[in-house]
Each structure stands twice: as structure tokens, then as C-alpha cells.
Amino acid sequence: MPSKIIQYAVLLVLVGSAASFASAQGVDDPQLDTPNILFILADDMGYGDPGCYNSQSKCETPHLDQLASQGMKFTDAHAAGSVCVPSRFGLLTGKYPFLAKLDWRRQPVIPEDQLTVPQLLQQNGYQTAMVGKWHLGFQDGPDYDYSKPLLGGPVHRGFDTFFGMHASLDIPPYFYMEQDRATAAPTETVGDNNTEGWSPIQGAFWREGPIAPDFRHDQVLDRFATEAVSTLQKISSDDAPFLLFVTLPSPHTPWAPAEKFRGSGGAGLYSEFVAHVDDVVGRILKELDNTGESEETLVIFSSDNGPVWYDHDEERFQHLSAGPLRGMKGDAWEGGHRVPFIVRWPGKVSPGSECDHLIGFVDLLATVGDIVDADLPSAAGPNSVSFFDSMTGEATTSPRETIVLHHSGTVVRKGPWKLINHLGSGGFSPPKKIAHKPGLPGGQLYNLSNDIGESNNLWEENPELVRELLMHLDTIKHP
């Protein structure tokens, strides 16, 4: 009997040594404690739309509210830019988008040699899948040859599988993609579309252009939900951990809620569509439960930038889509780039918690590196700072003191201070740009700790701080 005990002990040592050797050699070890990652990215959802961020919201978001109650809500999280392309670039690469060429219509925005989040996870034994909107370009655009692969997209930048669309749902051509090919060429034409009672870029808006026979604008959101559920079923059956990146095209225009959401909320067509988006999030999370993987999965939900919601919309519906923030999508003001950011990780993130640390989309790469215990190559994620310790409650202060954000101008944050290097919103909100004249300040400076609505420009009262922040910006742009 003792000899059997000794043999068993020796076996345990050998197994442990083999596992350590395999890990050291980069061999996949299914016993490693690494979570699955489900990242759901909404499109144009405002900071004040989810009820968990705005108790007075006129949008009904029960699934997002429940997700926040089960995890952590970040209150000072920022997209890399205030519009789609820079935001997504920064999220996947950990690099400030104003340091890249963003000509997405003609070429891939992410260079081949730029490490991405899914590539990092692939290198660490993950399955990687993407469903939804890409909007980071392909080679030889915009006049694609649909008989050939479209190169430079998701499956060439770290994702094992992709089902989705090339750009926003209001930008032609309109077609679905699977892997690197169109499921059907856009051989037909659809006229432009607008909704009475809304601005030209709100409502059920899309532009005229080529469309594939299997593509209908009002079916895309649910089609992506179905594909996300199907993908979850496939990848959860494998022993390897997974990344599923679901990039919803909504509530970006066209606002096209299904009939069952009509009358939802109190902000007209917009709140109806937000309810539809929330329902899709619920469908995906329910399938995660069905797979039995919820306890082993880090779930992140966010939005790529702020909403398209004007001051007169706020007055008409008494709904603050950006919450207490000034501005909207495209703007340098907080409403353009401060976004809802919710994380749930059972056993790691405290349920119902809240964090006011300054984080950004560019920080995902370094955070994922911490999660899988991988050192990033020197050229990877040059602007990425891990928020792992903030997420798990181990950090008492923000992981970063400064961050630089992209829009038509540039925004610099340092602690509570925010500098905008021009006058005006720089985006959709009037006034967009104010020409510099004698007697006017050279830009905008706000103390967000007591002026979250950015109403008191302190540029001229703080010349030394302005110089410091402008020098920091210049150092980032010209390292």
C-alpha cells in the first residue's frame, strides 16, 4: 500500500513538472486559469442611455442594468475617438488613432505588423471569433472585386472566424461577409431613406447605394444576434478558452426597431431601438448561460462613441442620452467619447461595484496581456495601460494619469483637467468650430471634478497648465 502512495506522489510531481514545462514552451495547457472573453460593443449608444448610468433614462435597458448589478460599472471610461473608425482602431491595437492612417475606404487601417488583441490571445491558446461591424478597411477599396477575398480584415488581423459587414449600416455598399468574402455581391440598388420628424442623420437613415439580394437593413441587428449565439455554441464546445467580439451596428442609424419594441421607453424611435439593442445583449448573455460558460467568462460591454442626440432632442423627449455630459458623437466634449463600460467576471470583479478610474479603449490590449500573463512586444500597444487591478479592485488609484483622445482635433486629460486644442465642439454639436480672434482663448480647459458639463472654460486662468498639456500632446505626436 505505501508503495502505491509513493508512486502516486511521484506521478503528481511528474504531471506538475510536465505542465510547467509545457507552459514554459508555450504549449496550450487546458488547465490554465484563463477566462473566456465576451466583448459586446454597441454603436452610438450614449453614456446616459442605460438605466444603470442614468436613473432618469427614457430608455429601457433591463439586461444592461442586470449586467452592471452583477459586475463593475466604470464611470470615467473613454473610447479612443468620438467616431467609429478611430475608436475601433484604438480598441484593437492599444495605439492612439491619430498616430495612424485612418483611410479606411481605400486600405486596411490596422497595419499587418501591428499586434491586435485577438492576435495576442491567439498566441496564448485562445479561439478568436468576431461577429458584426468591422469598419477598419480592406485592401483595394472602395470598388471591391466581390469574386475575390477582401484582404486586411478581421481574419487577417487575428480573428479565426468572422461574420459581419464592412462598415456602418448607413454606408454603402450593403452586403454580408463570411470570413474574407461577401456572401453575395451587392448587385442591386437601394434608395436613400430618412424619417420625418428627425434630422437627416437620425431615424431610419441610410444612404443610397449598391445592396446584396440577401441584405435588409431592418434585419441586420437580429441576424448578428443569431450569428453570435451560433458562434458561442461552437466555440464553447472546445476546451480552449475563447474571445468572442460582437460589434453591434446599433443604435447607430438606421433606427429600425422590431415591432415588439414599438412604444418602448419615452424617447420615440430612438428608445425603441435601444430596447431592441438591449434585447440582443440579453439573447447573447442567455446563450452564454446555456453553454455553462458564464462563470468562466469575462464579459465587457461598451459603446464606440457617444449618441447622435441634439439639444432639441433632449428638450423634446426629456431624455439625456449623454447623461450629464456636454455634446454628442463626433464632439471633443465628454458626450462624444465618455462611454458606458461594464465588466462582469465572477470571482474576480465585485458585483454591483463602481470605479471612477480613468481608462480608455487603448488600454484593452495591456489588460488582456495581464489576464493571460503575457509580456507585450516592445512595439505593441504603445499607448496601452492595463486596468486589470482597477477591474479586480486591487488598485486604489487610476492606472493612468493622462490620456489623449482623437476627434477632428485632440483632447488631453490629466487627472481632472481636460484640454481641447480648439474652440467649439469639433463635431456635430453647434458651434462646431470658432475661429480664433483677439480676445478669445486659444482653446478650452475644464476641471471635470467640479464641471462635468464643461461650462466654465479656464484656459486663460491657467497658462502654465495649458503649456504643460500642449507639450505632453506634442510629445505623444512626435515621440
C-alpha positions in Angstrom: 0.0 0.0 0.0 2.7 2.6 0.9 4.4 1.9 -2.4 1.3 2.8 -4.3 1.1 6.1 -2.3 4.7 6.8 -3.2 4.1 6.0 -6.9 1.0 8.4 -6.9 3.1 11.2 -5.3 5.8 10.7 -7.9 3.1 10.8 -10.7 1.8 14.1 -9.4 5.2 15.6 -9.4 5.8 14.5 -12.9 2.5 15.8 -14.2 3.1 19.1 -12.5 6.6 19.3 -14.0 5.3 18.4 -17.4 2.6 21.1 -17.2 5.2 23.7 -16.1 7.5 22.7 -19.0 4.6 22.9 -21.4 3.7 26.3 -20.2 7.3 27.5 -20.5 7.4 26.2 -24.0 4.2 28.0 -25.0 2.2 24.8 -25.3 -1.5 25.1 -24.7 -2.5 23.9 -21.2 -6.2 23.5 -20.8 -5.8 23.6 -17.0 -4.5 27.2 -17.0 -6.9 29.6 -15.2 -7.7 31.9 -18.1 -11.2 33.3 -18.7 -13.2 33.3 -21.9 -13.7 36.9 -23.0 -17.0 38.2 -24.5 -16.8 41.8 -25.6 -20.1 43.3 -26.8 -19.6 46.8 -28.4 -22.7 48.9 -29.2 -22.6 51.6 -31.8 -23.5 55.2 -30.9 -25.1 54.4 -27.5 -24.9 57.3 -25.1 -23.5 57.4 -21.6 -26.9 58.3 -20.3 -28.9 55.7 -22.2 -28.5 52.6 -19.9 -30.6 52.9 -16.8 -27.6 51.8 -14.7 -25.9 55.1 -15.7 -28.9 57.3 -15.6 -31.8 56.7 -13.3 -33.9 59.2 -15.3 -33.2 57.5 -18.7 -36.1 57.2 -21.0 -34.6 54.0 -22.5 -35.4 50.6 -21.1 -32.3 48.5 -20.6 -33.0 45.7 -18.2 -30.3 43.4 -19.5 -27.5 46.0 -19.3 -28.8 47.1 -15.8 -28.6 43.4 -14.7 -25.1 43.0 -16.1 -24.0 46.1 -14.2 -25.5 44.7 -11.0 -23.5 41.5 -11.5 -20.2 43.3 -12.1 -18.5 46.7 -12.2 -19.5 50.0 -13.9 -16.7 52.3 -14.9 -17.7 56.0 -14.9 -14.7 57.6 -16.5 -14.1 55.3 -19.5 -13.3 56.7 -22.9 -13.5 55.5 -26.5 -10.2 56.1 -28.4 -12.1 58.6 -30.5 -15.5 60.2 -30.8 -16.4 58.4 -34.1 -16.3 54.8 -35.3 -13.0 54.2 -37.0 -10.5 55.7 -34.6 -12.4 54.2 -31.7 -12.2 50.7 -33.1 -8.6 51.1 -34.1 -7.6 52.1 -30.6 -9.6 49.3 -29.0 -7.9 46.6 -31.0 -4.3 47.9 -31.2 -3.7 49.9 -28.0 -2.4 52.7 -30.1 -3.7 56.3 -30.3 -5.6 56.5 -33.6 -4.2 60.0 -34.5 -0.8 58.2 -34.9 -2.3 56.0 -37.7 -3.6 56.5 -41.2 -7.3 56.2 -41.0 -8.2 56.0 -44.7 -10.5 53.0 -44.2 -12.3 53.4 -47.5 -9.2 52.5 -49.5 -7.0 50.3 -47.3 -6.8 48.4 -44.0 -6.4 50.8 -41.1 -4.5 48.3 -39.0 -1.0 47.5 -40.4 -0.1 43.9 -40.8 2.7 44.1 -38.3 0.6 45.8 -35.6 -0.3 43.4 -32.8 -4.0 43.2 -32.1 -6.0 42.0 -29.1 -7.2 38.8 -30.9 -3.6 38.1 -32.2 -2.3 38.3 -28.6 -5.0 35.9 -27.5 -4.3 33.5 -30.4 -0.7 33.4 -29.3 -1.9 32.3 -25.9 -4.1 29.4 -27.0 -7.4 31.2 -27.5 -10.1 30.7 -30.1 -11.0 34.1 -31.6 -14.3 35.0 -33.3 -15.9 38.2 -34.4 -19.5 38.9 -35.4 -20.7 42.3 -36.6 -19.4 45.6 -37.9 -15.7 45.9 -38.9 -15.2 49.5 -40.3 -11.4 49.3 -40.3 -11.0 48.9 -44.1 -9.9 46.3 -46.6 -7.4 46.4 -49.5 -8.4 47.8 -52.8 -11.5 49.7 -51.6 -14.0 51.0 -52.3 -14.5 49.3 -55.6 -14.2 45.7 -54.4 -13.9 42.7 -56.6 -16.5 40.5 -54.9 -15.3 37.4 -56.7 -12.1 37.5 -54.7 -11.2 37.6 -51.0 -11.3 41.0 -49.3 -7.9 41.3 -47.6 -6.8 43.1 -44.5 -10.0 42.5 -42.5 -10.8 40.5 -39.3 -9.4 37.1 -40.4 -6.2 38.8 -41.4 -5.8 40.7 -38.1 -6.3 38.0 -35.5 -9.8 36.5 -35.7 -10.2 32.8 -36.6 -13.7 33.5 -37.9 -15.8 36.5 -39.0 -19.4 37.1 -40.0 -20.4 40.7 -40.4 -20.4 43.8 -42.6 -17.7 46.1 -43.9 -18.8 49.4 -42.3 -21.8 51.2 -40.7 -25.3 50.3 -41.6 -25.9 53.6 -43.4 -22.8 53.4 -45.6 -23.0 51.6 -48.9 -22.2 49.1 -50.3 -24.5 46.9 -48.2 -23.5 43.2 -48.0 -22.7 40.5 -45.5 -19.3 38.9 -45.2 -18.2 35.5 -44.0 -14.5 35.1 -43.3 -13.0 37.3 -46.1 -15.7 37.0 -48.8 -19.0 38.6 -49.5 -21.9 36.1 -49.0 -23.5 37.7 -52.0 -22.3 40.6 -54.2 -24.2 43.9 -53.9 -25.8 43.7 -57.4 -29.0 45.6 -56.6 -29.6 49.3 -55.7 -31.4 50.7 -52.7 -32.5 54.3 -52.5 -31.7 56.6 -49.6 -34.0 56.6 -46.6 -35.0 59.2 -43.9 -37.6 59.5 -41.2 -39.9 62.5 -40.9 -39.5 64.4 -37.7 -35.8 63.7 -37.2 -32.6 65.3 -38.5 -31.2 63.9 -41.8 -28.7 61.7 -39.9 -31.2 60.3 -37.4 -34.1 58.0 -37.6 -34.2 55.2 -40.2 -31.5 56.8 -42.2 -29.3 55.2 -44.8 -27.6 56.3 -48.0 -28.4 55.2 -51.5 -26.1 52.6 -52.9 -25.4 49.0 -54.0 -27.1 46.3 -51.9 -26.8 42.5 -51.9 -30.0 40.5 -52.5 -29.7 38.8 -49.1 -29.3 42.1 -47.2 -32.1 44.1 -45.5 -31.4 46.9 -43.1 -34.1 46.1 -40.6 -32.9 42.5 -40.2 -29.2 43.1 -39.6 -29.3 43.5 -35.8 -31.1 40.3 -35.3 -29.0 38.5 -37.9 -25.9 39.4 -35.9 -27.6 38.2 -32.7 -28.3 34.8 -34.3 -24.8 34.5 -35.6 -23.3 35.5 -32.2 -25.5 32.8 -30.5 -24.4 30.2 -33.1 -20.8 31.1 -32.7 -21.0 30.8 -28.9 -22.4 27.3 -29.3 -19.5 26.3 -31.5 -16.6 27.8 -29.6 -17.9 26.8 -26.1 -17.7 23.2 -27.1 -13.9 23.3 -27.4 -11.6 23.0 -24.4 -9.6 26.1 -25.4 -10.7 29.5 -24.0 -12.3 31.9 -26.4 -12.6 35.5 -27.4 -16.0 36.5 -29.0 -16.0 40.1 -30.2 -19.6 41.1 -31.0 -19.7 44.6 -32.6 -23.4 45.5 -32.9 -24.3 48.0 -35.7 -26.8 49.7 -33.4 -28.3 52.0 -32.1 -26.4 53.7 -34.9 -28.7 54.6 -37.7 -30.9 53.3 -39.3 -33.0 53.2 -36.2 -35.1 50.1 -37.1 -36.7 48.5 -34.1 -38.7 45.3 -34.4 -42.4 45.7 -34.0 -42.4 44.2 -30.4 -40.3 47.2 -29.2 -42.6 49.8 -30.5 -43.7 52.1 -27.7 -40.7 51.1 -25.5 -39.3 53.9 -23.4 -40.1 57.6 -23.7 -37.7 58.8 -26.4 -39.6 57.8 -29.5 -37.9 55.8 -32.2 -34.6 56.0 -30.5 -35.6 54.5 -27.2 -37.4 51.8 -29.1 -34.2 50.9 -30.9 -32.1 51.0 -27.7 -34.6 48.5 -26.2 -34.0 46.2 -29.2 -30.2 46.5 -28.7 -30.6 45.7 -25.1 -32.7 42.6 -26.0 -29.9 41.4 -28.3 -27.4 41.8 -25.5 -29.8 39.7 -23.4 -30.0 37.0 -26.0 -26.3 36.7 -26.2 -25.8 36.6 -22.4 -28.6 34.0 -22.1 -26.8 31.7 -24.6 -23.6 32.2 -22.6 -25.6 30.9 -19.6 -26.9 28.0 -21.7 -23.3 26.9 -22.6 -22.4 26.7 -19.0 -19.5 29.1 -19.5 -20.8 32.2 -17.7 -18.8 31.6 -14.5 -15.6 31.3 -16.6 -16.2 34.3 -18.8 -15.1 37.9 -18.5 -18.0 40.0 -20.1 -17.3 43.5 -21.2 -20.0 45.9 -22.7 -19.3 49.3 -24.1 -20.2 51.7 -26.9 -17.8 53.0 -29.6 -18.7 56.7 -29.0 -21.5 59.0 -27.9 -25.0 59.2 -29.4 -26.4 61.4 -32.2 -28.7 63.3 -29.9 -29.1 67.1 -30.2 -30.1 69.7 -27.6 -33.6 69.9 -29.1 -34.0 66.1 -28.7 -33.3 66.5 -25.0 -35.9 69.1 -24.8 -38.5 67.3 -26.8 -38.2 63.9 -25.0 -36.7 65.0 -21.7 -34.1 62.3 -22.3 -30.4 63.0 -21.7 -28.8 60.4 -24.0 -25.3 61.6 -22.9 -26.4 61.9 -19.3 -24.9 65.0 -17.6 -22.2 65.3 -20.3 -22.0 68.0 -22.9 -22.1 67.2 -26.6 -22.6 64.0 -28.6 -20.9 61.8 -31.2 -18.1 63.5 -33.0 -17.5 66.1 -30.4 -14.5 66.8 -28.3 -16.8 67.4 -25.3 -17.4 64.4 -22.9 -20.6 63.3 -24.6 -18.6 62.4 -27.7 -16.2 59.9 -26.1 -17.0 59.1 -22.5 -19.0 55.8 -22.8 -20.7 53.2 -20.7 -18.2 50.5 -19.8 -19.4 47.5 -17.8 -17.4 44.4 -16.8 -18.5 41.2 -15.2 -16.1 38.5 -14.2 -17.4 36.1 -11.5 -15.0 35.6 -8.6 -12.7 38.5 -9.8 -15.0 41.6 -10.1 -17.2 42.5 -7.2 -20.9 42.5 -8.1 -22.6 45.9 -8.0 -19.3 47.8 -7.8 -18.4 51.1 -9.4 -15.0 52.5 -10.4 -14.1 56.1 -11.2 -10.6 55.4 -12.6 -9.6 57.0 -15.9 -9.4 54.2 -18.5 -9.6 54.1 -22.3 -10.2 51.7 -25.2 -6.5 51.8 -25.9 -6.0 50.0 -22.5 -7.7 46.7 -23.6 -4.5 45.2 -25.1 -2.4 45.7 -21.9 -5.2 44.5 -19.8 -5.6 41.3 -21.8 -1.8 40.9 -21.6 -2.2 40.9 -17.8 -5.1 38.5 -17.9 -3.1 35.8 -19.9 0.2 36.8 -18.1 1.8 37.7 -21.4 4.5 40.3 -21.9 3.8 42.6 -24.9 6.5 43.1 -27.5 8.1 46.5 -27.3 6.3 47.9 -30.4 2.9 46.6 -29.3 0.2 48.7 -27.7 2.5 51.8 -27.3 -0.3 53.8 -25.5 -1.9 50.9 -23.6 -2.1 50.8 -19.8 -3.6 47.9 -18.0 -6.8 48.4 -15.9 -6.6 44.9 -14.6 -6.1 46.0 -11.0 -8.9 48.6 -11.2 -11.2 45.9 -12.5 -10.4 43.5 -9.7 -10.5 46.1 -7.0 -6.8 45.9 -6.2 -5.9 49.4 -7.3 -6.9 52.4 -5.3 -5.8 55.0 -7.9 -6.2 55.3 -11.6 -3.8 53.2 -13.7 -3.1 56.3 -15.9 -2.9 60.0 -15.1 -3.1 61.2 -18.7 -4.8 60.1 -21.9 -5.1 61.6 -25.3 -8.3 61.2 -27.4 -9.0 61.6 -31.1 -11.6 63.5 -33.0 -11.3 66.3 -35.5 -9.0 68.0 -33.0 -7.3 66.5 -30.0 -8.3 66.1 -26.3 -5.8 65.7 -23.5 -6.7 64.6 -20.0 -4.6 64.9 -16.9 -6.3 63.9 -13.8 -9.5 66.0 -13.6 -8.2 68.5 -16.1 -9.2 68.4 -19.8 -7.7 70.4 -22.6 -9.3 70.8 -26.1 -6.9 72.3 -28.6 -9.5 74.5 -30.3 -12.8 76.3 -29.7 -16.2 74.7 -30.4 -17.3 71.1 -30.4 -15.2 70.0 -33.4 -18.0 67.6 -34.2 -21.8 67.6 -34.8 -22.9 70.0 -32.0 -23.0 73.7 -32.7 -20.8 75.6 -32.7 -18.5 73.2 -34.5 -15.5 75.5 -34.8 -14.9 79.0 -33.6 -12.2 80.9 -35.5 -9.5 82.3 -33.2 -9.9 86.1 -32.7 -8.3 88.6 -30.4 -9.9 88.4 -27.0 -10.8 84.7 -27.4 -8.9 81.9 -25.6 -6.8 79.7 -27.8 -8.7 76.6 -26.8 -10.7 75.0 -23.9 -9.7 73.9 -20.5 -12.1 72.4 -18.0 -11.8 70.9 -14.5 -14.1 67.9 -14.7 -14.1 67.3 -11.0 -16.5 70.2 -10.5 -17.6 70.9 -14.1 -18.6 67.7 -15.7 -20.8 69.7 -18.1 -17.8 71.7 -19.4 -19.4 75.1 -18.9 -16.5 77.0 -17.4 -13.5 77.5 -19.8 -10.4 78.0 -17.6 -7.9 78.3 -20.4 -6.8 81.9 -19.8 -6.7 81.4 -16.0 -4.2 78.5 -16.2 -1.5 79.3 -18.8 1.2 77.1 -17.2 -1.2 74.0 -17.2 -2.2 74.8 -20.8 1.5 74.8 -21.8 2.2 71.6 -19.9 -0.7 69.7 -21.6 0.1 71.1 -25.0 3.8 69.9 -24.6 2.5 66.5 -23.5 0.4 66.3 -26.6 3.3 67.3 -28.8 5.5 64.7 -27.1 2.9 62.0 -27.9 2.5 63.1 -31.5 6.3 63.4 -32.1 8.0 60.9 -29.8 
